[in-house]
Structure formats: C-alpha cells, structure tokens
C-alpha cells in the first residue's frame, strides 16, 4: 500500500511540474544574447577592414625594401616607381573598382600614385633628398591608411598602420 501511495504522489507531482521555460527566463536569455551580439558585431566588421589593410602593409613593406636596396646601390633615393622596379614588381589595377580588378590583369605602375592590384588602395610615392615615403589610402570610404618611410640618413624603414578608419598618419610620425 505504501508503494502505491508513493507512486501515486510522484506521478501527480510530475504531472503538475512545469515542463518548459517561463517568459521571464526566455526574455533574460534573449537580452543576454542581444548584449553579446552588440559587443561582438562591431569587432567583426572592423576585422574585415584590418585584413584588407594587411595587403597594403605588405605592399608598402616590399616597396620600402626596394627603396632601401636602390639607395644601397645608387647612393640616392629612387626618383620614381620605375627606379624601384628592378627590386620589386610594382603592378597596379588601372581602375579603383575592386570588382573590376578581380577580372583585370595587373599592369606595371610607372607613375605615382597607383592602385594596388586589388583596387582596394591607392599608393602615393613621395621621394625627398633623404627619404622615400609611401602612403596607401583606401579607395573606399571605409578603410585604414598605411604609411611607410625609408630614411637614407639613418638607414631605417618603418611601416605604420592607422588604427581607426579615416585616420591619417603623417610622415613625421613615421620617419
């Protein structure tokens, strides 16, 4: 008889128990997910632009090594991108439209400024008597600037990446 009562009480308790989430619990979970998404989404958006910036940083770094090599052999800074071509391939997309650049073969760059082969950046080369400066500016409104400089007086090269979209980096901050 005791066994029957225990089973009867247990089955009634199980039948009366709540078998789901309350509205308050669901609202709390949705709010937490919303807060996490609000924190994470801007970070993910910026990571795409920072990844594109790495293309420009790599290009500017290669151009700086070429400028340094040119100076080592000739004892003067390169007057234009043509002088650097014996040390690095400077190719460009003739338009500033990344979608078009995907299908267009890159061509040699002979004057400054020129576009990167992807069309995402426009690179300006500015030589002075002691420095070579490269500035990679994004062709779209969103993007991060990259500036690089070779100083022939000290023999140093430096690449500086902007940390915010639209931020500029002056030559004085680089050389």
Backbone torsions as a table, in degrees:
resi	resn	phi	psi	omega
1	UNK	NA	-40.5	178.2
2	UNK	-61.4	-42.5	-179.5
3	UNK	-60.2	-42.0	179.5
4	UNK	-64.2	-42.5	179.6
5	UNK	-64.9	-41.1	180.0
6	UNK	-63.8	-44.7	178.9
7	UNK	-64.6	-38.3	-179.1
8	UNK	-66.9	-44.3	178.5
9	UNK	-66.2	-40.6	179.9
10	UNK	-64.7	-40.9	-179.3
11	UNK	-69.2	-34.8	177.3
12	UNK	-68.3	-40.8	179.7
13	UNK	-64.7	-41.1	179.3
14	UNK	-66.2	-38.4	-179.4
15	UNK	-68.8	-31.3	-178.0
16	UNK	-89.7	-8.1	-176.9
17	UNK	-73.3	151.3	177.2
18	UNK	-74.0	132.4	-175.3
19	UNK	-112.1	28.0	-179.9
20	UNK	-159.1	-170.2	179.6
21	UNK	-93.8	148.5	175.4
22	UNK	-80.9	163.6	179.7
23	UNK	-61.7	-37.8	179.3
24	UNK	-63.1	-43.7	178.8
25	UNK	-62.2	-42.4	179.1
26	UNK	-64.8	-41.3	179.2
27	UNK	-64.2	-41.5	178.9
28	UNK	-61.0	-44.3	179.9
29	UNK	-64.1	-43.8	179.6
30	UNK	-63.5	-41.0	178.7
31	UNK	-64.2	-42.7	179.0
32	UNK	-63.0	-44.3	178.1
33	UNK	-63.4	-39.3	177.7
34	UNK	-63.0	-42.2	178.5
35	UNK	-64.5	-45.5	178.9
36	UNK	-62.1	-40.5	178.4
37	UNK	-66.1	-40.0	179.6
38	UNK	-64.1	-31.1	178.0
39	UNK	-79.9	-35.6	-172.7
40	UNK	-85.5	-36.5	-173.1
41	UNK	-61.2	-46.6	177.9
42	UNK	-60.1	-35.6	178.1
43	UNK	-64.7	-40.9	179.0
44	UNK	-68.1	-38.4	178.8
45	UNK	-63.4	-43.0	179.9
46	UNK	-67.7	-29.4	-178.3
47	UNK	-66.0	-31.2	176.6
48	UNK	-66.0	-42.9	178.6
49	UNK	-68.5	-37.4	177.9
50	UNK	-66.5	-34.8	177.3
51	UNK	-65.3	-40.0	177.0
52	UNK	-65.5	-33.9	179.7
53	UNK	-63.3	-29.8	-179.6
54	UNK	-64.1	-32.4	175.8
55	UNK	-60.7	-46.7	-179.9
56	UNK	-65.8	-39.6	179.0
57	UNK	-62.6	-42.4	178.9
58	UNK	-64.3	-44.2	178.5
59	UNK	-62.1	-48.6	-179.5
60	UNK	-61.7	-40.3	177.3
61	UNK	-61.0	-40.9	177.8
62	UNK	-65.7	-41.6	179.4
63	UNK	-65.2	-36.5	178.6
64	UNK	-66.3	-40.1	177.2
65	UNK	-64.0	-38.4	177.1
66	UNK	-65.7	-41.4	178.6
67	UNK	-63.2	-39.2	178.6
68	UNK	-66.3	-42.7	178.1
69	UNK	-64.1	-41.9	178.6
70	UNK	-59.7	-45.3	-179.6
71	UNK	-65.1	-39.3	179.8
72	UNK	-61.0	-40.1	-178.3
73	UNK	-82.7	-32.2	-172.4
74	UNK	-112.0	-9.5	-179.0
75	UNK	60.5	19.8	172.2
76	UNK	-142.0	158.0	176.9
77	UNK	-75.8	152.8	179.6
78	UNK	-67.1	131.0	-177.5
79	UNK	-75.0	-22.8	-177.7
80	UNK	-158.5	172.7	-179.0
81	UNK	-62.2	-25.6	-179.9
82	UNK	-61.0	-38.5	178.9
83	UNK	-63.5	-27.1	-178.7
84	UNK	-84.5	-14.1	-173.7
85	UNK	-64.8	-21.4	177.1
86	UNK	-74.0	-10.6	-179.5
87	UNK	-112.9	-23.5	-178.5
88	UNK	-152.9	145.4	175.9
89	UNK	-80.0	115.9	177.6
90	UNK	-104.7	99.9	-179.6
91	UNK	-113.3	159.5	-176.8
92	UNK	-143.8	161.8	166.2
93	UNK	-97.0	135.4	-174.2
94	UNK	-75.0	-10.9	178.5
95	UNK	-123.7	163.0	178.8
96	UNK	-101.2	40.4	-179.2
97	UNK	-121.2	102.5	-176.2
98	UNK	-53.9	-36.7	-179.7
99	UNK	-63.7	-38.8	178.3
100	UNK	-70.8	-36.9	-178.1
101	UNK	-65.1	-24.6	178.7
102	UNK	-65.5	-28.9	-177.3
103	UNK	-104.5	-9.6	-176.6
104	UNK	-97.5	136.4	177.5
105	UNK	-72.8	136.9	178.9
106	UNK	-67.1	149.9	178.2
107	UNK	-120.3	157.8	178.6
108	UNK	-65.3	140.2	176.4
109	UNK	-92.2	130.1	-178.3
110	UNK	-117.1	-19.0	179.7
111	UNK	-131.7	162.0	176.8
112	UNK	-102.0	140.2	-2.0
113	UNK	-83.8	165.6	175.8
114	UNK	-139.9	160.9	-179.9
115	UNK	-93.0	150.1	172.8
116	UNK	-68.7	159.4	-179.7
117	UNK	-56.9	-26.7	178.7
118	UNK	-81.4	-17.3	-176.8
119	UNK	80.9	4.4	-177.6
120	UNK	-81.2	-24.6	-176.3
121	UNK	-133.5	151.2	174.0
122	UNK	-115.4	124.6	-175.1
123	UNK	-106.4	129.7	177.5
124	UNK	-111.7	130.7	-179.9
125	UNK	-109.0	125.2	180.0
126	UNK	-127.8	103.8	175.9
127	UNK	-91.1	144.2	169.8
128	UNK	-124.7	-172.4	-178.1
129	UNK	-67.0	-24.6	-177.6
130	UNK	-126.0	-6.3	-176.9
131	UNK	-135.3	153.9	168.8
132	UNK	-119.3	123.0	179.8
133	UNK	-120.4	133.6	175.8
134	UNK	-119.5	132.1	176.5
135	UNK	-124.9	120.2	177.4
136	UNK	-102.3	113.9	-178.0
137	UNK	-109.7	132.5	179.8
138	UNK	-63.2	142.4	179.6
139	UNK	-80.5	-17.3	176.1
140	UNK	-101.5	169.3	-179.0
141	UNK	-64.0	-37.4	179.1
142	UNK	-89.6	143.0	177.8
143	UNK	148.0	167.4	-175.4
144	UNK	-118.8	130.1	-178.6
145	UNK	-74.7	148.3	174.1
146	UNK	-127.2	132.4	177.6
147	UNK	-125.7	137.8	177.9
148	UNK	-136.6	150.1	-176.9
149	UNK	-145.8	139.8	169.5
150	UNK	-113.3	122.7	179.2
151	UNK	-104.4	111.5	-176.7
152	UNK	-71.5	-22.6	179.1
153	UNK	-68.4	-43.8	-178.6
154	UNK	-98.9	-15.7	-179.2
155	UNK	77.5	16.6	-176.5
156	UNK	-101.5	151.2	171.7
157	UNK	-123.2	150.0	-179.9
158	UNK	-151.4	136.8	175.1
159	UNK	-116.9	129.6	179.7
160	UNK	-122.8	127.1	177.4
161	UNK	-101.8	132.2	175.5
162	UNK	-65.7	146.8	-177.8
163	UNK	-100.2	-5.5	179.0
164	UNK	-137.0	148.5	178.6
165	UNK	-64.9	133.0	-179.7
166	UNK	84.5	-7.4	179.7
167	UNK	-75.2	139.9	176.2
168	UNK	-107.9	154.6	178.0
169	UNK	-121.0	120.0	-177.7
170	UNK	-79.3	157.9	-179.3
171	UNK	-61.9	-36.0	-179.3
172	UNK	-62.1	-31.2	179.4
173	UNK	-75.1	-19.3	-176.7
174	UNK	-95.4	-52.5	-175.1
175	UNK	-86.9	NA	NA
